[in-house]
């Protein structure tokens, strides 16, 4: 963590001095507050900078905009008493110090003018309740009413006031606690965490869009598992993602249990996160076994089974995405596709790696083959290092065979050289199931290596299959 002297040195820039001088021109105290101050002490990048002044934040923003000059843009939100100043890739937000009160059925506060102390006390966590003065006379003076610096040193998240009131007033703060704990790898203070558990049901008044915004930030963190485990233990997960919460636990029959699919999933998620920033690949990791609770069966011969959990899981993805207000576009289709296919490479390494099976996998996965392989490699979470080494070696063999076969046969995203129109024109027939049968036979012959991905060989096979069905090419005039 940075010392106050180092933080003041970072604050000592033309931008902060310009804001301070603008505040001085109207005799107003002005402070940088919230996340940007926290990030200065934690040496984290921050493009959004919040300022509080005692008085009109809009008036101060207008003066700052004029002072910064060309290329600076002002947006005023008069209903909220705030203003935003944008310059290049920096956003400055200005607000007057305020106090808030809440109606139990809404997280929208009733806002009144207040003092700096009232403004800082309404904030979610002590580490976000710090203020640094930017006025010329007291530049860099720190206001820390709730020992936020001490909490940063202890790496804990704690509310400035009674946590039950904090979370009941604005239940989204419970999600923010989990998100900050994940991003910063801080611990939620026990009293604060117990208040989240007590108030978890209040999350129902928060829009799904705001909840999923916090989930996306958790998923983009270096170790997303931290957040998902906290959501489970707090009781929030069962309310916002019950299918994932249902994966927790181990059932034992005749002395035989299965692995805890929830914690296995978190291990897979962190494995993927360690290698990829692709947030939708991370969602695929989180959901790859999502259907195991609904497919779990006990078989007296085989033990625990989860037959077809990949196919059923793929069908669950659109419904879950829709309910949680996640995208309904190609991002959702990508996640569903990987959930459906994630058993295929594993089956290949457990069986003989045939050219035909690899061709079919390349064709079905298309451009997502690398993402699929990354997911499958992350799915190897055994503590038996010899087993892990053996499976990863087999995956390397599958990858090599993929490269060789695709370079030779051009299988990825391929379409058979003979299409339906040519079949109809050749034999003078209209559409019907036979057209599809011929096309499928040609495609399967290519994937099975019976013929090459070549027009002449595909055309010859078309003639042969058609003859077996009593068709002959028509004579062209």
Secondary structure, DSSP 8 states (H G I E B T S, - for coil): ---HHHHHHHH-SHHHHHHHHHHHHTT--EEEETHHHHHHHHT----EEEEEESS-HHHHHHHHHHHH-TTEEEEEETTTTEEEEEETTEEEEEEE-EEEEE-TT-S-EEEEE--HHHHHHTSS-GGG-EEEE-SSTTTT-EEETT-HHHHHHHTEE--SS-HHHHHHH-THHHHHHHHHHHHHT-EE-HHHHHHHHHHGGGGGGS-HHHHHHHHHHHHTSTTTHHHHHHHHHHT-HHHH-HHHHTT-----BTTB----HHHHHHHHHHHHHHH---HHHHHHHHHTTTTHHHH-EEETTTEEE-TTHHHHHHHHHHHHHHHHT---SHHHHHHHHHHHHHHHHHHHHHS---HHHHHHHHHHHGGGHHHHHHHHHHT---S-HHHHHHHHHHHHHHHHHHHHHHHHH--TT---SS-HHHHHHHHT--SSHHHHHHHHHHHHHHHTTSS-S-HHHHHHHHHHHHHHTT-------
